[in-house]
Amino acid sequence: MSEIVRIAQLSCGSEYSGIQQEIDEAARTVGAEMVFPDVDAGDIRRIEDDFGLRVASPDLKLMMARAKAVVDGMFDVDAVFIGTCFRCAEAALVRSELRRYIYETTGLPVISYSFTERTTATTLLTRMEALTTMALRKSLLVRERQTGLTAGIDSGSTTTKCVVMRDNEIIGTGWVPTTKVGTTGYGRFLAGDRFKADLVQEEVTVNSKGAVFLADKQKGDATVIDIGGMDNKAISVHNGIPGMFTLGGICAGASGRFLELTARRLGVEITELGALAVKGDARKIAMNSYCIVFGIQSLVNSLSTGAQPEDVAAAACHSVSEQVFEQQLQEVEVKEPVLMVGGSSLIEGLPKAMEELLRVDVHVPPNSQFIGAVGAALLSSGFIEEKKTQVR
């Protein structure tokens, strides 16, 4: 593999929406370059028969032909970025099929993304960083044990968590509200600089690593779901290595922030919301919008007409789970075990609602709220060991 990570771009509409320069800038920031697999007119003419999918858009046919070139080994790349315009139904279908086709036949790390004309390099940065990590640092991700004494810090949007590990065991944990403390998460660069961290890493790789470690599922397949305070993640993992993943959400209505506002409206602590939701029935509450503003309004209206607090709590958990299910879990290959991690996983009504939607058991590992910090400690241990080996 070359020092610069080569990311194959399979896209439709990036040049028309004006975001191609944003994609290129995000890639350059993490030491990668976007490349476009070479195909000829014959490849494009034959692709519908080869792929078994009929599409109207010539650009989507080009995407499919380029995907086949990658799968056939005609073009050497380290990872794949699949992007199409937001709200294009035909493009969403092609994006989903290509994602599965490439990942299952090549094992290359793949991310699919639906962009708008407002997508920026900053929005794409974590995604590009995760792709390059999977391509360059696979040896860190496959390590199953932590050795020595290491600390991991996860500075998220609402809380900053820390763990200390020694020889594969957690010996200390702690957390504070995120302010200026900032190593993974939103504050990873600030915290990494402040504490002179050996390794500063994005949250996709650390969360997946931490999840399978704590769940004792480092071998085989797993799906990791992390509903954060501002955004969420869905990651397909194989033998501890994330493959397909998706980040973010259309609205904060699909995040822990919505549940915080719901708890406030119900006059309970966020730690009490989950137990309340387990007692309720979400079907009794009409949710007319996924928007965080109108969603809360729907819940308030239900309370004003005599709805029970437990039913409102259940409806809030179901709404968040449903959005993650519809917007993100369609973008990854969901395989059991399904692991829900992060602080929101401790809101019992949330895993319960996800179980009902997926119709599989959803597992919450011990110390789930420290998942990012654990993953950071695990990866930093491997990183330090690799540096020692190189020095020898």
NORRATA-V343055 format. One record per residue. N is the residue number from 1. OMEGA is omega as a letter, one per 20 degrees, with the letter a starting at -180 (none if undefined). Layout:
n->N omega->OMEGA
n->N omega->OMEGA
//
This chain:
n->1 omega->r
n->2 omega->a
n->3 omega->r
n->4 omega->a
n->5 omega->r
n->6 omega->a
n->7 omega->r
n->8 omega->r
n->9 omega->r
n->10 omega->a
n->11 omega->r
n->12 omega->r
n->13 omega->a
n->14 omega->r
n->15 omega->r
n->16 omega->a
n->17 omega->r
n->18 omega->a
n->19 omega->a
n->20 omega->r
n->21 omega->r
n->22 omega->r
n->23 omega->a
n->24 omega->a
n->25 omega->r
n->26 omega->r
n->27 omega->a
n->28 omega->a
n->29 omega->a
n->30 omega->r
n->31 omega->r
n->32 omega->r
n->33 omega->r
n->34 omega->r
n->35 omega->a
n->36 omega->a
n->37 omega->a
n->38 omega->r
n->39 omega->r
n->40 omega->a
n->41 omega->r
n->42 omega->r
n->43 omega->a
n->44 omega->r
n->45 omega->a
n->46 omega->a
n->47 omega->a
n->48 omega->r
n->49 omega->a
n->50 omega->a
n->51 omega->r
n->52 omega->a
n->53 omega->a
n->54 omega->r
n->55 omega->a
n->56 omega->a
n->57 omega->r
n->58 omega->r
n->59 omega->r
n->60 omega->r
n->61 omega->r
n->62 omega->r
n->63 omega->a
n->64 omega->r
n->65 omega->r
n->66 omega->r
n->67 omega->r
n->68 omega->r
n->69 omega->r
n->70 omega->a
n->71 omega->a
n->72 omega->r
n->73 omega->a
n->74 omega->a
n->75 omega->a
n->76 omega->r
n->77 omega->a
n->78 omega->a
n->79 omega->a
n->80 omega->r
n->81 omega->r
n->82 omega->a
n->83 omega->r
n->84 omega->a
n->85 omega->r
n->86 omega->r
n->87 omega->r
n->88 omega->a
n->89 omega->a
n->90 omega->r
n->91 omega->r
n->92 omega->r
n->93 omega->r
n->94 omega->a
n->95 omega->a
n->96 omega->a
n->97 omega->r
n->98 omega->r
n->99 omega->a
n->100 omega->a
n->101 omega->a
n->102 omega->a
n->103 omega->a
n->104 omega->a
n->105 omega->a
n->106 omega->a
n->107 omega->r
n->108 omega->r
n->109 omega->a
n->110 omega->r
n->111 omega->r
n->112 omega->a
n->113 omega->r
n->114 omega->a
n->115 omega->r
n->116 omega->r
n->117 omega->r
n->118 omega->r
n->119 omega->a
n->120 omega->r
n->121 omega->r
n->122 omega->r
n->123 omega->a
n->124 omega->a
n->125 omega->a
n->126 omega->r
n->127 omega->r
n->128 omega->r
n->129 omega->r
n->130 omega->r
n->131 omega->a
n->132 omega->r
n->133 omega->a
n->134 omega->a
n->135 omega->a
n->136 omega->a
n->137 omega->a
n->138 omega->a
n->139 omega->r
n->140 omega->a
n->141 omega->a
n->142 omega->r
n->143 omega->a
n->144 omega->a
n->145 omega->r
n->146 omega->a
n->147 omega->r
n->148 omega->a
n->149 omega->r
n->150 omega->r
n->151 omega->r
n->152 omega->r
n->153 omega->r
n->154 omega->a
n->155 omega->a
n->156 omega->a
n->157 omega->a
n->158 omega->r
n->159 omega->r
n->160 omega->a
n->161 omega->r
n->162 omega->r
n->163 omega->r
n->164 omega->a
n->165 omega->r
n->166 omega->r
n->167 omega->r
n->168 omega->r
n->169 omega->r
n->170 omega->a
n->171 omega->r
n->172 omega->r
n->173 omega->r
n->174 omega->r
n->175 omega->r
n->176 omega->r
n->177 omega->a
n->178 omega->r
n->179 omega->r
n->180 omega->r
n->181 omega->r
n->182 omega->none
n->183 omega->a
n->184 omega->r
n->185 omega->a
n->186 omega->a
n->187 omega->a
n->188 omega->a
n->189 omega->r
n->190 omega->a
n->191 omega->r
n->192 omega->r
n->193 omega->a
n->194 omega->a
n->195 omega->a
n->196 omega->a
n->197 omega->r
n->198 omega->a
n->199 omega->r
n->200 omega->a
n->201 omega->r
n->202 omega->a
n->203 omega->a
n->204 omega->a
n->205 omega->a
n->206 omega->a
n->207 omega->r
n->208 omega->r
n->209 omega->r
n->210 omega->a
n->211 omega->a
n->212 omega->r
n->213 omega->a
n->214 omega->r
n->215 omega->a
n->216 omega->a
n->217 omega->a
n->218 omega->r
n->219 omega->r
n->220 omega->a
n->221 omega->r
n->222 omega->r
n->223 omega->a
n->224 omega->r
n->225 omega->r
n->226 omega->r
n->227 omega->a
n->228 omega->a
n->229 omega->a
n->230 omega->r
n->231 omega->a
n->232 omega->a
n->233 omega->r
n->234 omega->a
n->235 omega->r
n->236 omega->a
n->237 omega->r
n->238 omega->a
n->239 omega->r
n->240 omega->a
n->241 omega->r
n->242 omega->r
n->243 omega->r
n->244 omega->r
n->245 omega->r
n->246 omega->a
n->247 omega->r
n->248 omega->a
n->249 omega->a
n->250 omega->a
n->251 omega->r
n->252 omega->r
n->253 omega->r
n->254 omega->a
n->255 omega->r
n->256 omega->r
n->257 omega->r
n->258 omega->a
n->259 omega->r
n->260 omega->r
n->261 omega->r
n->262 omega->r
n->263 omega->r
n->264 omega->r
n->265 omega->a
n->266 omega->r
n->267 omega->r
n->268 omega->r
n->269 omega->r
n->270 omega->r
n->271 omega->r
n->272 omega->a
n->273 omega->a
n->274 omega->r
n->275 omega->r
n->276 omega->a
n->277 omega->a
n->278 omega->a
n->279 omega->a
n->280 omega->r
n->281 omega->a
n->282 omega->a
n->283 omega->a
n->284 omega->a
n->285 omega->r
n->286 omega->r
n->287 omega->a
n->288 omega->a
n->289 omega->r
n->290 omega->a
n->291 omega->a
n->292 omega->a
n->293 omega->a
n->294 omega->r
n->295 omega->r
n->296 omega->r
n->297 omega->r
n->298 omega->r
n->299 omega->r
n->300 omega->r
n->301 omega->r
n->302 omega->r
n->303 omega->a
n->304 omega->r
n->305 omega->r
n->306 omega->r
n->307 omega->r
n->308 omega->a
n->309 omega->a
n->310 omega->r
n->311 omega->r
n->312 omega->r
n->313 omega->r
n->314 omega->a
n->315 omega->r
n->316 omega->r
n->317 omega->r
n->318 omega->a
n->319 omega->r
n->320 omega->a
n->321 omega->a
n->322 omega->r
n->323 omega->r
n->324 omega->r
n->325 omega->a
n->326 omega->a
n->327 omega->a
n->328 omega->a
n->329 omega->r
n->330 omega->a
n->331 omega->r
n->332 omega->r
n->333 omega->a
n->334 omega->r
n->335 omega->r
n->336 omega->j
n->337 omega->r
n->338 omega->a
n->339 omega->r
n->340 omega->a
n->341 omega->a
n->342 omega->a
n->343 omega->a
n->344 omega->r
n->345 omega->r
n->346 omega->r
n->347 omega->a
n->348 omega->a
n->349 omega->a
n->350 omega->r
n->351 omega->r
n->352 omega->r
n->353 omega->r
n->354 omega->r
n->355 omega->a
n->356 omega->a
n->357 omega->a
n->358 omega->a
n->359 omega->r
n->360 omega->r
n->361 omega->r
n->362 omega->a
n->363 omega->r
n->364 omega->a
n->365 omega->r
n->366 omega->a
n->367 omega->a
n->368 omega->a
n->369 omega->a
n->370 omega->a
n->371 omega->a
n->372 omega->r
n->373 omega->r
n->374 omega->r
n->375 omega->r
n->376 omega->r
n->377 omega->r
n->378 omega->a
n->379 omega->a
n->380 omega->r
n->381 omega->r
n->382 omega->a
n->383 omega->r
n->384 omega->r
n->385 omega->r
n->386 omega->r
n->387 omega->r
n->388 omega->r
n->389 omega->a
n->390 omega->r
n->391 omega->r
n->392 omega->none
//
